[in-house]
Amino acid sequence: IFRGKIVDVSPETFVIEITGDEGKIRAAVELLKPCGIRELVRTGNVAVMRGPKSLKLA
């Protein structure tokens, strides 16, 4: 449905790439919220850290 791609998997985290229009992205985010989203990037080409460490804001 969402044409998602699993980019990375670790024992504690996973990175999923989902592309599509705003409505499709919004629906995917709502579906994944119960899993506990640590970081979300919504833009064009980006780099996202892989593995269990997440970015921390200062």
PDBQT receptor file of N, H, CA, C and O in Angstrom, charges set to zero:
ATOM      1  N   ILE A   1       0.828  -1.193   0.000  1.00  0.00    +0.000 N 
ATOM      2  CA  ILE A   1       0.000   0.000   0.000  1.00  0.00    +0.000 C 
ATOM      3  C   ILE A   1       0.868   1.250   0.000  1.00  0.00    +0.000 C 
ATOM      4  O   ILE A   1       0.619   2.184  -0.763  1.00  0.00    +0.000 OA
ATOM      5  N   PHE A   2       1.900   1.268   0.868  1.00  0.00    +0.000 N 
ATOM      6  H   PHE A   2       2.101   0.509   1.488  1.00  0.00    +0.000 HD
ATOM      7  CA  PHE A   2       2.711   2.472   1.013  1.00  0.00    +0.000 C 
ATOM      8  C   PHE A   2       4.007   2.421   0.206  1.00  0.00    +0.000 C 
ATOM      9  O   PHE A   2       4.755   3.399   0.173  1.00  0.00    +0.000 OA
ATOM     10  N   ARG A   3       4.273   1.309  -0.433  1.00  0.00    +0.000 N 
ATOM     11  H   ARG A   3       3.666   0.515  -0.406  1.00  0.00    +0.000 HD
ATOM     12  CA  ARG A   3       5.525   1.134  -1.177  1.00  0.00    +0.000 C 
ATOM     13  C   ARG A   3       6.730   1.447  -0.298  1.00  0.00    +0.000 C 
ATOM     14  O   ARG A   3       7.685   2.091  -0.732  1.00  0.00    +0.000 OA
ATOM     15  N   GLY A   4       6.665   0.980   0.941  1.00  0.00    +0.000 N 
ATOM     16  H   GLY A   4       5.889   0.457   1.294  1.00  0.00    +0.000 HD
ATOM     17  CA  GLY A   4       7.750   1.209   1.893  1.00  0.00    +0.000 C 
ATOM     18  C   GLY A   4       8.928   0.297   1.612  1.00  0.00    +0.000 C 
ATOM     19  O   GLY A   4       8.779  -0.789   1.052  1.00  0.00    +0.000 OA
ATOM     20  N   LYS A   5      10.094   0.760   2.012  1.00  0.00    +0.000 N 
ATOM     21  H   LYS A   5      10.215   1.643   2.467  1.00  0.00    +0.000 HD
ATOM     22  CA  LYS A   5      11.321  -0.008   1.844  1.00  0.00    +0.000 C 
ATOM     23  C   LYS A   5      12.048  -0.015   3.187  1.00  0.00    +0.000 C 
ATOM     24  O   LYS A   5      12.312   1.046   3.752  1.00  0.00    +0.000 OA
ATOM     25  N   ILE A   6      12.371  -1.194   3.699  1.00  0.00    +0.000 N 
ATOM     26  H   ILE A   6      12.156  -2.056   3.240  1.00  0.00    +0.000 HD
ATOM     27  CA  ILE A   6      13.135  -1.293   4.937  1.00  0.00    +0.000 C 
ATOM     28  C   ILE A   6      14.593  -1.055   4.587  1.00  0.00    +0.000 C 
ATOM     29  O   ILE A   6      15.191  -1.811   3.821  1.00  0.00    +0.000 OA
ATOM     30  N   VAL A   7      15.162   0.010   5.157  1.00  0.00    +0.000 N 
ATOM     31  H   VAL A   7      14.676   0.624   5.779  1.00  0.00    +0.000 HD
ATOM     32  CA  VAL A   7      16.521   0.429   4.842  1.00  0.00    +0.000 C 
ATOM     33  C   VAL A   7      17.521  -0.180   5.816  1.00  0.00    +0.000 C 
ATOM     34  O   VAL A   7      18.629  -0.542   5.420  1.00  0.00    +0.000 OA
ATOM     35  N   ASP A   8      17.135  -0.297   7.098  1.00  0.00    +0.000 N 
ATOM     36  H   ASP A   8      16.234  -0.003   7.419  1.00  0.00    +0.000 HD
ATOM     37  CA  ASP A   8      18.054  -0.804   8.118  1.00  0.00    +0.000 C 
ATOM     38  C   ASP A   8      17.247  -1.405   9.262  1.00  0.00    +0.000 C 
ATOM     39  O   ASP A   8      16.160  -0.928   9.589  1.00  0.00    +0.000 OA
ATOM     40  N   VAL A   9      17.798  -2.466   9.869  1.00  0.00    +0.000 N 
ATOM     41  H   VAL A   9      18.680  -2.854   9.603  1.00  0.00    +0.000 HD
ATOM     42  CA  VAL A   9      17.149  -3.115  11.004  1.00  0.00    +0.000 C 
ATOM     43  C   VAL A   9      18.209  -3.414  12.054  1.00  0.00    +0.000 C 
ATOM     44  O   VAL A   9      19.287  -3.915  11.733  1.00  0.00    +0.000 OA
ATOM     45  N   SER A  10      17.901  -3.106  13.308  1.00  0.00    +0.000 N 
ATOM     46  H   SER A  10      17.025  -2.699  13.569  1.00  0.00    +0.000 HD
ATOM     47  CA  SER A  10      18.743  -3.497  14.439  1.00  0.00    +0.000 C 
ATOM     48  C   SER A  10      17.809  -4.098  15.486  1.00  0.00    +0.000 C 
ATOM     49  O   SER A  10      16.590  -4.048  15.319  1.00  0.00    +0.000 OA
ATOM     50  N   PRO A  11      18.355  -4.666  16.564  1.00  0.00    +0.000 N 
ATOM     51  CA  PRO A  11      17.472  -5.250  17.580  1.00  0.00    +0.000 C 
ATOM     52  C   PRO A  11      16.491  -4.247  18.199  1.00  0.00    +0.000 C 
ATOM     53  O   PRO A  11      15.430  -4.645  18.681  1.00  0.00    +0.000 OA
ATOM     54  N   GLU A  12      16.832  -2.950  18.191  1.00  0.00    +0.000 N 
ATOM     55  H   GLU A  12      17.694  -2.627  17.799  1.00  0.00    +0.000 HD
ATOM     56  CA  GLU A  12      15.975  -1.956  18.835  1.00  0.00    +0.000 C 
ATOM     57  C   GLU A  12      15.295  -0.989  17.879  1.00  0.00    +0.000 C 
ATOM     58  O   GLU A  12      14.336  -0.321  18.267  1.00  0.00    +0.000 OA
ATOM     59  N   THR A  13      15.763  -0.895  16.646  1.00  0.00    +0.000 N 
ATOM     60  H   THR A  13      16.542  -1.437  16.331  1.00  0.00    +0.000 HD
ATOM     61  CA  THR A  13      15.223   0.108  15.725  1.00  0.00    +0.000 C 
ATOM     62  C   THR A  13      15.115  -0.432  14.308  1.00  0.00    +0.000 C 
ATOM     63  O   THR A  13      15.686  -1.468  13.969  1.00  0.00    +0.000 OA
ATOM     64  N   PHE A  14      14.375   0.289  13.502  1.00  0.00    +0.000 N 
ATOM     65  H   PHE A  14      13.910   1.131  13.777  1.00  0.00    +0.000 HD
ATOM     66  CA  PHE A  14      14.373   0.034  12.071  1.00  0.00    +0.000 C 
ATOM     67  C   PHE A  14      14.157   1.352  11.353  1.00  0.00    +0.000 C 
ATOM     68  O   PHE A  14      13.536   2.274  11.882  1.00  0.00    +0.000 OA
ATOM     69  N   VAL A  15      14.682   1.425  10.138  1.00  0.00    +0.000 N 
ATOM     70  H   VAL A  15      15.187   0.676   9.708  1.00  0.00    +0.000 HD
ATOM     71  CA  VAL A  15      14.536   2.611   9.302  1.00  0.00    +0.000 C 
ATOM     72  C   VAL A  15      13.717   2.205   8.092  1.00  0.00    +0.000 C 
ATOM     73  O   VAL A  15      14.041   1.237   7.403  1.00  0.00    +0.000 OA
ATOM     74  N   ILE A  16      12.655   2.952   7.842  1.00  0.00    +0.000 N 
ATOM     75  H   ILE A  16      12.393   3.738   8.402  1.00  0.00    +0.000 HD
ATOM     76  CA  ILE A  16      11.771   2.672   6.714  1.00  0.00    +0.000 C 
ATOM     77  C   ILE A  16      11.748   3.886   5.799  1.00  0.00    +0.000 C 
ATOM     78  O   ILE A  16      11.650   5.023   6.262  1.00  0.00    +0.000 OA
ATOM     79  N   GLU A  17      11.838   3.641   4.511  1.00  0.00    +0.000 N 
ATOM     80  H   GLU A  17      11.918   2.717   4.135  1.00  0.00    +0.000 HD
ATOM     81  CA  GLU A  17      11.708   4.708   3.512  1.00  0.00    +0.000 C 
ATOM     82  C   GLU A  17      10.338   4.565   2.864  1.00  0.00    +0.000 C 
ATOM     83  O   GLU A  17      10.003   3.513   2.321  1.00  0.00    +0.000 OA
ATOM     84  N   ILE A  18       9.558   5.623   2.926  1.00  0.00    +0.000 N 
ATOM     85  H   ILE A  18       9.830   6.479   3.368  1.00  0.00    +0.000 HD
ATOM     86  CA  ILE A  18       8.239   5.621   2.299  1.00  0.00    +0.000 C 
ATOM     87  C   ILE A  18       8.148   6.850   1.413  1.00  0.00    +0.000 C 
ATOM     88  O   ILE A  18       8.434   7.964   1.852  1.00  0.00    +0.000 OA
ATOM     89  N   THR A  19       7.757   6.648   0.183  1.00  0.00    +0.000 N 
ATOM     90  H   THR A  19       7.526   5.743  -0.174  1.00  0.00    +0.000 HD
ATOM     91  CA  THR A  19       7.606   7.768  -0.738  1.00  0.00    +0.000 C 
ATOM     92  C   THR A  19       6.162   7.847  -1.201  1.00  0.00    +0.000 C 
ATOM     93  O   THR A  19       5.458   6.839  -1.261  1.00  0.00    +0.000 OA
ATOM     94  N   GLY A  20       5.735   9.050  -1.525  1.00  0.00    +0.000 N 
ATOM     95  H   GLY A  20       6.307   9.869  -1.476  1.00  0.00    +0.000 HD
ATOM     96  CA  GLY A  20       4.377   9.232  -2.011  1.00  0.00    +0.000 C 
ATOM     97  C   GLY A  20       3.895  10.642  -1.756  1.00  0.00    +0.000 C 
ATOM     98  O   GLY A  20       4.650  11.501  -1.300  1.00  0.00    +0.000 OA
ATOM     99  N   ASP A  21       2.627  10.870  -2.058  1.00  0.00    +0.000 N 
ATOM    100  H   ASP A  21       2.014  10.173  -2.429  1.00  0.00    +0.000 HD
ATOM    101  CA  ASP A  21       2.070  12.204  -1.835  1.00  0.00    +0.000 C 
ATOM    102  C   ASP A  21       1.812  12.419  -0.343  1.00  0.00    +0.000 C 
ATOM    103  O   ASP A  21       1.935  11.491   0.457  1.00  0.00    +0.000 OA
ATOM    104  N   GLU A  22       1.455  13.644   0.018  1.00  0.00    +0.000 N 
ATOM    105  H   GLU A  22       1.355  14.397  -0.631  1.00  0.00    +0.000 HD
ATOM    106  CA  GLU A  22       1.298  14.009   1.426  1.00  0.00    +0.000 C 
ATOM    107  C   GLU A  22       0.281  13.134   2.151  1.00  0.00    +0.000 C 
ATOM    108  O   GLU A  22       0.506  12.753   3.300  1.00  0.00    +0.000 OA
ATOM    109  N   GLY A  23      -0.822  12.814   1.503  1.00  0.00    +0.000 N 
ATOM    110  H   GLY A  23      -1.005  13.123   0.570  1.00  0.00    +0.000 HD
ATOM    111  CA  GLY A  23      -1.853  11.984   2.129  1.00  0.00    +0.000 C 
ATOM    112  C   GLY A  23      -1.354  10.581   2.438  1.00  0.00    +0.000 C 
ATOM    113  O   GLY A  23      -1.649  10.034   3.501  1.00  0.00    +0.000 OA
ATOM    114  N   LYS A  24      -0.609  10.004   1.523  1.00  0.00    +0.000 N 
ATOM    115  H   LYS A  24      -0.370  10.448   0.660  1.00  0.00    +0.000 HD
ATOM    116  CA  LYS A  24      -0.081   8.657   1.728  1.00  0.00    +0.000 C 
ATOM    117  C   LYS A  24       0.954   8.650   2.856  1.00  0.00    +0.000 C 
ATOM    118  O   LYS A  24       0.975   7.731   3.674  1.00  0.00    +0.000 OA
ATOM    119  N   ILE A  25       1.809   9.671   2.898  1.00  0.00    +0.000 N 
ATOM    120  H   ILE A  25       1.792  10.418   2.233  1.00  0.00    +0.000 HD
ATOM    121  CA  ILE A  25       2.811   9.764   3.958  1.00  0.00    +0.000 C 
ATOM    122  C   ILE A  25       2.124   9.944   5.310  1.00  0.00    +0.000 C 
ATOM    123  O   ILE A  25       2.497   9.294   6.287  1.00  0.00    +0.000 OA
ATOM    124  N   ARG A  26       1.133  10.813   5.369  1.00  0.00    +0.000 N 
ATOM    125  H   ARG A  26       0.830  11.340   4.575  1.00  0.00    +0.000 HD
ATOM    126  CA  ARG A  26       0.399  11.054   6.615  1.00  0.00    +0.000 C 
ATOM    127  C   ARG A  26      -0.250   9.760   7.115  1.00  0.00    +0.000 C 
ATOM    128  O   ARG A  26      -0.195   9.461   8.308  1.00  0.00    +0.000 OA
ATOM    129  N   ALA A  27      -0.857   9.002   6.222  1.00  0.00    +0.000 N 
ATOM    130  H   ALA A  27      -0.902   9.245   5.252  1.00  0.00    +0.000 HD
ATOM    131  CA  ALA A  27      -1.503   7.745   6.607  1.00  0.00    +0.000 C 
ATOM    132  C   ALA A  27      -0.479   6.739   7.134  1.00  0.00    +0.000 C 
ATOM    133  O   ALA A  27      -0.752   6.033   8.105  1.00  0.00    +0.000 OA
ATOM    134  N   ALA A  28       0.682   6.667   6.512  1.00  0.00    +0.000 N 
ATOM    135  H   ALA A  28       0.904   7.240   5.723  1.00  0.00    +0.000 HD
ATOM    136  CA  ALA A  28       1.730   5.752   6.967  1.00  0.00    +0.000 C 
ATOM    137  C   ALA A  28       2.226   6.146   8.353  1.00  0.00    +0.000 C 
ATOM    138  O   ALA A  28       2.428   5.284   9.208  1.00  0.00    +0.000 OA
ATOM    139  N   VAL A  29       2.422   7.442   8.578  1.00  0.00    +0.000 N 
ATOM    140  H   VAL A  29       2.258   8.142   7.883  1.00  0.00    +0.000 HD
ATOM    141  CA  VAL A  29       2.881   7.926   9.886  1.00  0.00    +0.000 C 
ATOM    142  C   VAL A  29       1.854   7.577  10.961  1.00  0.00    +0.000 C 
ATOM    143  O   VAL A  29       2.229   7.114  12.038  1.00  0.00    +0.000 OA
ATOM    144  N   GLU A  30       0.584   7.787  10.691  1.00  0.00    +0.000 N 
ATOM    145  H   GLU A  30       0.279   8.162   9.815  1.00  0.00    +0.000 HD
ATOM    146  CA  GLU A  30      -0.463   7.460  11.665  1.00  0.00    +0.000 C 
ATOM    147  C   GLU A  30      -0.462   5.965  11.978  1.00  0.00    +0.000 C 
ATOM    148  O   GLU A  30      -0.652   5.569  13.128  1.00  0.00    +0.000 OA
ATOM    149  N   LEU A  31      -0.253   5.146  10.970  1.00  0.00    +0.000 N 
ATOM    150  H   LEU A  31      -0.099   5.468  10.036  1.00  0.00    +0.000 HD
ATOM    151  CA  LEU A  31      -0.226   3.700  11.160  1.00  0.00    +0.000 C 
ATOM    152  C   LEU A  31       0.975   3.273  12.008  1.00  0.00    +0.000 C 
ATOM    153  O   LEU A  31       0.875   2.323  12.785  1.00  0.00    +0.000 OA
ATOM    154  N   LEU A  32       2.109   3.967  11.867  1.00  0.00    +0.000 N 
ATOM    155  H   LEU A  32       2.191   4.739  11.236  1.00  0.00    +0.000 HD
ATOM    156  CA  LEU A  32       3.334   3.601  12.577  1.00  0.00    +0.000 C 
ATOM    157  C   LEU A  32       3.463   4.234  13.963  1.00  0.00    +0.000 C 
ATOM    158  O   LEU A  32       4.321   3.816  14.740  1.00  0.00    +0.000 OA
ATOM    159  N   LYS A  33       2.644   5.221  14.291  1.00  0.00    +0.000 N 
ATOM    160  H   LYS A  33       1.947   5.560  13.659  1.00  0.00    +0.000 HD
ATOM    161  CA  LYS A  33       2.745   5.898  15.596  1.00  0.00    +0.000 C 
ATOM    162  C   LYS A  33       2.731   4.939  16.785  1.00  0.00    +0.000 C 
ATOM    163  O   LYS A  33       3.519   5.139  17.710  1.00  0.00    +0.000 OA
ATOM    164  N   PRO A  34       1.882   3.908  16.817  1.00  0.00    +0.000 N 
ATOM    165  CA  PRO A  34       1.894   2.993  17.963  1.00  0.00    +0.000 C 
ATOM    166  C   PRO A  34       3.230   2.268  18.156  1.00  0.00    +0.000 C 
ATOM    167  O   PRO A  34       3.504   1.769  19.247  1.00  0.00    +0.000 OA
ATOM    168  N   CYS A  35       4.052   2.203  17.128  1.00  0.00    +0.000 N 
ATOM    169  H   CYS A  35       3.829   2.608  16.241  1.00  0.00    +0.000 HD
ATOM    170  CA  CYS A  35       5.372   1.563  17.235  1.00  0.00    +0.000 C 
ATOM    171  C   CYS A  35       6.361   2.448  17.975  1.00  0.00    +0.000 C 
ATOM    172  O   CYS A  35       7.387   1.964  18.455  1.00  0.00    +0.000 OA
ATOM    173  N   GLY A  36       6.064   3.747  18.075  1.00  0.00    +0.000 N 
ATOM    174  H   GLY A  36       5.231   4.140  17.686  1.00  0.00    +0.000 HD
ATOM    175  CA  GLY A  36       6.970   4.680  18.740  1.00  0.00    +0.000 C 
ATOM    176  C   GLY A  36       7.975   5.256  17.762  1.00  0.00    +0.000 C 
ATOM    177  O   GLY A  36       9.067   4.709  17.608  1.00  0.00    +0.000 OA
ATOM    178  N   ILE A  37       7.634   6.333  17.107  1.00  0.00    +0.000 N 
ATOM    179  H   ILE A  37       6.746   6.777  17.232  1.00  0.00    +0.000 HD
ATOM    180  CA  ILE A  37       8.529   6.965  16.137  1.00  0.00    +0.000 C 
ATOM    181  C   ILE A  37       9.528   7.829  16.894  1.00  0.00    +0.000 C 
ATOM    182  O   ILE A  37       9.134   8.763  17.592  1.00  0.00    +0.000 OA
ATOM    183  N   ARG A  38      10.807   7.532  16.765  1.00  0.00    +0.000 N 
ATOM    184  H   ARG A  38      11.128   6.773  16.198  1.00  0.00    +0.000 HD
ATOM    185  CA  ARG A  38      11.866   8.310  17.422  1.00  0.00    +0.000 C 
ATOM    186  C   ARG A  38      12.292   9.503  16.586  1.00  0.00    +0.000 C 
ATOM    187  O   ARG A  38      12.597  10.570  17.119  1.00  0.00    +0.000 OA
ATOM    188  N   GLU A  39      12.310   9.319  15.292  1.00  0.00    +0.000 N 
ATOM    189  H   GLU A  39      12.062   8.452  14.859  1.00  0.00    +0.000 HD
ATOM    190  CA  GLU A  39      12.790  10.367  14.399  1.00  0.00    +0.000 C 
ATOM    191  C   GLU A  39      12.005  10.259  13.097  1.00  0.00    +0.000 C 
ATOM    192  O   GLU A  39      11.739   9.161  12.610  1.00  0.00    +0.000 OA
ATOM    193  N   LEU A  40      11.639  11.400  12.547  1.00  0.00    +0.000 N 
ATOM    194  H   LEU A  40      11.854  12.292  12.943  1.00  0.00    +0.000 HD
ATOM    195  CA  LEU A  40      10.868  11.420  11.312  1.00  0.00    +0.000 C 
ATOM    196  C   LEU A  40      11.422  12.514  10.419  1.00  0.00    +0.000 C 
ATOM    197  O   LEU A  40      11.595  13.655  10.848  1.00  0.00    +0.000 OA
ATOM    198  N   VAL A  41      11.699  12.158   9.175  1.00  0.00    +0.000 N 
ATOM    199  H   VAL A  41      11.559  11.231   8.826  1.00  0.00    +0.000 HD
ATOM    200  CA  VAL A  41      12.214  13.123   8.204  1.00  0.00    +0.000 C 
ATOM    201  C   VAL A  41      11.258  13.132   7.024  1.00  0.00    +0.000 C 
ATOM    202  O   VAL A  41      10.978  12.091   6.430  1.00  0.00    +0.000 OA
ATOM    203  N   ARG A  42      10.759  14.315   6.691  1.00  0.00    +0.000 N 
ATOM    204  H   ARG A  42      10.986  15.161   7.174  1.00  0.00    +0.000 HD
ATOM    205  CA  ARG A  42       9.852  14.447   5.547  1.00  0.00    +0.000 C 
ATOM    206  C   ARG A  42      10.399  15.521   4.629  1.00  0.00    +0.000 C 
ATOM    207  O   ARG A  42      10.180  16.713   4.846  1.00  0.00    +0.000 OA
ATOM    208  N   THR A  43      11.111  15.090   3.603  1.00  0.00    +0.000 N 
ATOM    209  H   THR A  43      11.290  14.122   3.426  1.00  0.00    +0.000 HD
ATOM    210  CA  THR A  43      11.721  16.031   2.662  1.00  0.00    +0.000 C 
ATOM    211  C   THR A  43      12.190  15.273   1.428  1.00  0.00    +0.000 C 
ATOM    212  O   THR A  43      11.806  14.124   1.213  1.00  0.00    +0.000 OA
ATOM    213  N   GLY A  44      13.007  15.909   0.633  1.00  0.00    +0.000 N 
ATOM    214  H   GLY A  44      13.319  16.843   0.807  1.00  0.00    +0.000 HD
ATOM    215  CA  GLY A  44      13.586  15.267  -0.552  1.00  0.00    +0.000 C 
ATOM    216  C   GLY A  44      14.710  14.333  -0.150  1.00  0.00    +0.000 C 
ATOM    217  O   GLY A  44      14.570  13.583   0.816  1.00  0.00    +0.000 OA
ATOM    218  N   ASN A  45      15.818  14.359  -0.867  1.00  0.00    +0.000 N 
ATOM    219  H   ASN A  45      15.932  14.968  -1.652  1.00  0.00    +0.000 HD
ATOM    220  CA  ASN A  45      16.965  13.508  -0.561  1.00  0.00    +0.000 C 
ATOM    221  C   ASN A  45      17.549  13.878   0.794  1.00  0.00    +0.000 C 
ATOM    222  O   ASN A  45      17.805  15.050   1.072  1.00  0.00    +0.000 OA
ATOM    223  N   VAL A  46      17.760  12.862   1.639  1.00  0.00    +0.000 N 
ATOM    224  H   VAL A  46      17.553  11.911   1.413  1.00  0.00    +0.000 HD
ATOM    225  CA  VAL A  46      18.272  13.101   2.991  1.00  0.00    +0.000 C 
ATOM    226  C   VAL A  46      19.209  11.975   3.416  1.00  0.00    +0.000 C 
ATOM    227  O   VAL A  46      19.305  10.941   2.755  1.00  0.00    +0.000 OA
ATOM    228  N   ALA A  47      19.889  12.197   4.522  1.00  0.00    +0.000 N 
ATOM    229  H   ALA A  47      19.811  13.037   5.060  1.00  0.00    +0.000 HD
ATOM    230  CA  ALA A  47      20.679  11.155   5.175  1.00  0.00    +0.000 C 
ATOM    231  C   ALA A  47      20.099  10.955   6.568  1.00  0.00    +0.000 C 
ATOM    232  O   ALA A  47      19.814  11.926   7.269  1.00  0.00    +0.000 OA
ATOM    233  N   VAL A  48      19.922   9.697   6.973  1.00  0.00    +0.000 N 
ATOM    234  H   VAL A  48      20.154   8.908   6.403  1.00  0.00    +0.000 HD
ATOM    235  CA  VAL A  48      19.378   9.371   8.282  1.00  0.00    +0.000 C 
ATOM    236  C   VAL A  48      20.331   8.384   8.947  1.00  0.00    +0.000 C 
ATOM    237  O   VAL A  48      20.780   7.432   8.310  1.00  0.00    +0.000 OA
ATOM    238  N   MET A  49      20.643   8.605  10.226  1.00  0.00    +0.000 N 
ATOM    239  H   MET A  49      20.278   9.379  10.744  1.00  0.00    +0.000 HD
ATOM    240  CA  MET A  49      21.540   7.728  10.964  1.00  0.00    +0.000 C 
ATOM    241  C   MET A  49      20.946   6.327  11.037  1.00  0.00    +0.000 C 
ATOM    242  O   MET A  49      19.742   6.170  11.240  1.00  0.00    +0.000 OA
ATOM    243  N   ARG A  50      21.787   5.311  10.873  1.00  0.00    +0.000 N 
ATOM    244  H   ARG A  50      22.765   5.439  10.708  1.00  0.00    +0.000 HD
ATOM    245  CA  ARG A  50      21.347   3.928  10.965  1.00  0.00    +0.000 C 
ATOM    246  C   ARG A  50      21.728   3.361  12.319  1.00  0.00    +0.000 C 
ATOM    247  O   ARG A  50      22.715   3.788  12.918  1.00  0.00    +0.000 OA
ATOM    248  N   GLY A  51      20.954   2.402  12.807  1.00  0.00    +0.000 N 
ATOM    249  H   GLY A  51      20.152   2.055  12.321  1.00  0.00    +0.000 HD
ATOM    250  CA  GLY A  51      21.262   1.732  14.060  1.00  0.00    +0.000 C 
ATOM    251  C   GLY A  51      20.464   2.270  15.227  1.00  0.00    +0.000 C 
ATOM    252  O   GLY A  51      19.570   3.096  15.044  1.00  0.00    +0.000 OA
ATOM    253  N   PRO A  52      20.785   1.800  16.450  1.00  0.00    +0.000 N 
ATOM    254  CA  PRO A  52      19.971   2.123  17.616  1.00  0.00    +0.000 C 
ATOM    255  C   PRO A  52      20.154   3.528  18.170  1.00  0.00    +0.000 C 
ATOM    256  O   PRO A  52      19.320   3.977  18.956  1.00  0.00    +0.000 OA
ATOM    257  N   LYS A  53      21.202   4.235  17.796  1.00  0.00    +0.000 N 
ATOM    258  H   LYS A  53      21.880   3.871  17.157  1.00  0.00    +0.000 HD
ATOM    259  CA  LYS A  53      21.412   5.586  18.315  1.00  0.00    +0.000 C 
ATOM    260  C   LYS A  53      20.539   6.565  17.550  1.00  0.00    +0.000 C 
ATOM    261  O   LYS A  53      20.422   6.476  16.328  1.00  0.00    +0.000 OA
ATOM    262  N   SER A  54      19.929   7.494  18.266  1.00  0.00    +0.000 N 
ATOM    263  H   SER A  54      20.025   7.566  19.259  1.00  0.00    +0.000 HD
ATOM    264  CA  SER A  54      19.129   8.523  17.608  1.00  0.00    +0.000 C 
ATOM    265  C   SER A  54      19.733   9.880  17.902  1.00  0.00    +0.000 C 
ATOM    266  O   SER A  54      20.521  10.033  18.835  1.00  0.00    +0.000 OA
ATOM    267  N   LEU A  55      19.362  10.848  17.112  1.00  0.00    +0.000 N 
ATOM    268  H   LEU A  55      18.722  10.723  16.355  1.00  0.00    +0.000 HD
ATOM    269  CA  LEU A  55      19.869  12.197  17.308  1.00  0.00    +0.000 C 
ATOM    270  C   LEU A  55      19.286  12.786  18.579  1.00  0.00    +0.000 C 
ATOM    271  O   LEU A  55      18.126  12.536  18.909  1.00  0.00    +0.000 OA
ATOM    272  N   LYS A  56      20.078  13.563  19.289  1.00  0.00    +0.000 N 
ATOM    273  H   LYS A  56      21.020  13.767  19.021  1.00  0.00    +0.000 HD
ATOM    274  CA  LYS A  56      19.599  14.240  20.492  1.00  0.00    +0.000 C 
ATOM    275  C   LYS A  56      19.739  15.733  20.281  1.00  0.00    +0.000 C 
ATOM    276  O   LYS A  56      20.793  16.212  19.864  1.00  0.00    +0.000 OA
ATOM    277  N   LEU A  57      18.684  16.460  20.567  1.00  0.00    +0.000 N 
ATOM    278  H   LEU A  57      17.828  16.071  20.906  1.00  0.00    +0.000 HD
ATOM    279  CA  LEU A  57      18.718  17.910  20.442  1.00  0.00    +0.000 C 
ATOM    280  C   LEU A  57      19.390  18.512  21.659  1.00  0.00    +0.000 C 
ATOM    281  O   LEU A  57      19.165  18.066  22.784  1.00  0.00    +0.000 OA
ATOM    282  N   ALA A  58      20.217  19.528  21.435  1.00  0.00    +0.000 N 
ATOM    283  H   ALA A  58      20.400  19.890  20.521  1.00  0.00    +0.000 HD
ATOM    284  CA  ALA A  58      20.925  20.182  22.540  1.00  0.00    +0.000 C 
ATOM    285  C   ALA A  58      20.016  21.154  23.246  1.00  0.00    +0.000 C 
ATOM    286  O   ALA A  58      20.432  21.803  24.206  1.00  0.00    +0.000 OA
TER     287      ALA A  58
